[in-house]
Amino acid sequence: DEVSRDTPAPGGGSIAALAGSLGAALASMVSNLTIGKPGYEAVQEDLLKLAEKAQEIKDKLLRAVDEDTNAFNAYMEATRLPQNTPEEKQRREEAIQEGLKQAVQVPLNTAQLSLEALRLAAEAVEKGNVNSVTDAGVGAQIAFTGVLGGIFNVLINLPQITDEVFKQTMRQTCTALESEARTLLDQTLALVKEKITAMG
């Protein structure tokens, strides 16, 4: 209900973080469904670590849901600062620029954590119980949504930032994140289909 209201926050940035957290949760679920099952003894230690790491990433992304809304609210507060004198105008502009940079850092963190969730889901596809391979595949897809959603929210805030070096760094970082995430998602979904086909 909060999302569907006519307010800009929580919005896409918060939902991207939520998506990433669900991807991590599914990776953890598949690991837990595999641990202790016959035929998976060789990967049990890997999956125990995966499940623990996935819970950690999930929790960080759930915190990012609120952090995104808080960053947006801080930026909006800066835009409401008084601008009656040259000093006030300068203070307001500095606060806006700081708010915009924070509004970029939060979704960048979401994208980076969601990429980690995608890596974990990919590992769950590879090593997890074959009967749960589609759960891990869905986890990979929704984690990718977290990556791309985070990237979109970085890029949309960059035009208003005056620090050109910062902007260039952010664009390069986003390009690299998206490239890695797309490659990993394609490989992971191909493996999901391969495993389903092998089931007969």
N, C-alpha and C positions, 0 to 999 in steps of 0.2 A: 504493500500500500504506500509506503514511504516513497518508493521509486516512481510510482504512477502519478503522484501529485504534480501540480503545476509549479514545482520548484526545481532549480537546476541541480540541486544536490540532496540526497545521493543520486548520482547519475552514472554515466558510462565508466568512469574511473573506478568507482566502488564496485560496480558489477564485474568489471574486468578482474579485480582482486578476488571477488567471490568465485568467479569462474576458475581462476587458478587454484584456489583452495579446494574446490570440488575435484579438480584433476588430481591433486595430491592425495585427497581422501580416497579416490578410487584406486590409485596406485597402492596405497596402504591396505585397502580392503583385499585386493587381489593377492598381495603378499601374505596377509593373514589367512586367507582361504587356502593358501598353498603350503604354508609351514606345517610340518608334521604329516603331510600326505605322502603315501608310498610313491616312489619313483622320482621324488624331488629332493632326496637327501643331499645330493651334491650341491644344490643351490640354497639350502636352508639358511646358512650363515649370511649369504648375500641378501636373502629376502628379509631376514630379521633386521639387518641394517637398513634396508630399503624402507621397511615399515616404520621404523623409528625416525628416519630422515624425512619421510613423507609427512608424518604427523607434525614435525617441527616446521616444515615449509607451509603446511596447511594453517597452522596457528599464526605464523607470520603474515600470511596473506589475509587471514580473517582480521588481524589488527589493521592491515592496510585498507580494509573497507572503510573504517572510520577515519583513518588518517587522510584519505583522499577528500572526504567531506570537510574535515577540519582545515586542510590546506586551502580549499576553495573559499571557505568562510573567512579565513585570515586575509586572503587576497581581497575579498569583497569589503572587509573592514578597512583595508588600506585605501580603497577607492573613495571611501566616505570621509577620509580625513579632511580637515579644513584646508583651504587654499586661498586665504585672504591676503597673505603677505608673501614676498619672495621666499622667505625662510620656510613658511608653511608649505608652499608649493614644492620646494626642494625636498622637504621631509616626506611629503606625500608621495612624490615620484620615487624616492629611494625605497619607501615601504612597499609601493606597488611592484617595483623591480624585484625586491626581496621575496615578496609574495608570489610573483610569477615563477621565480626560480624554484621556490619550494613546491609550487604547483606542478613543476616539471619533475622534480626529484622523486616525489611520491609515486606517480605512475611509472617512472623509470624503474623504481624498486619493484613495483608490481610486475612489470615485464620481465625483469631479471629473475624474480622468484618463480614466476609462472614458467619460465624456460626450465628452471630446475625441476618443477613439477612435471613438465613434459619429459624431461630426461628420465625421471623416476617411473613415469607411466610407460615409457619405451622399454625400460628394463623389466618392468612387470609383464609386458607383452612377451618379451624374449624368454624370461625365466619362470614366469608364473604358471599356475595351473591352466592347462589348455582350455578347460571348461569355463574359465573366467576371462579368456582372451579378449572377448568383446567389451567387457567392463574396463579393462586396461586401455583398449582402443578408444572408448568413449572418454576415458580420463585424458588420453593424449590430445584428443580433439578439443576438449573444453579447456585444457591447459593452454593450448595454442591460442584460443580465444582470449585468455588472460594476457598472453604475450602481446598479441596484436592490439588488443584494447588498451593496454598500457602504453604501447608505442603511439597509437593515435592521440592519446591524451597528452603525451609529451609534445608531439609535433604541432598540435593545435595551439599550444601556449607559446611556442617559440617566436612567432612574428612580432609579438608585443615586447619581447625582450631586446634591450639595446646592446647587450654584451655579445658582440659578433663571435668572439672566440668560444664562448660558452655555447652559443647556438650551433656552431660548426661541430663542436665536440659531441653535442647531443644528437645531431643528425647522423654523424658517423656511427655512434654507439647504437642508435636505433636500426640503422641499415644492417649492421653486423648481427644484432639480435634477431631481426626478422629473417635474415638469410639462414642462420643456424636453425631457427625454429621450423621454418618451412621444410628444409632438407630433412630434419629429424622426423617431422610429422609424416612426410611422404614415405620415408623408409619404414616407419612404424606401422602405418596403415597397410602398406604392402605386406608386411609380415603378418598382420592380423588376418588379412584375406588368405594368405598362404596357409596359415595354421587352420583356418576354418575349412578350406578346400581339402586339406590333408585328413580331416576328420571323416570325409566320405560323403 
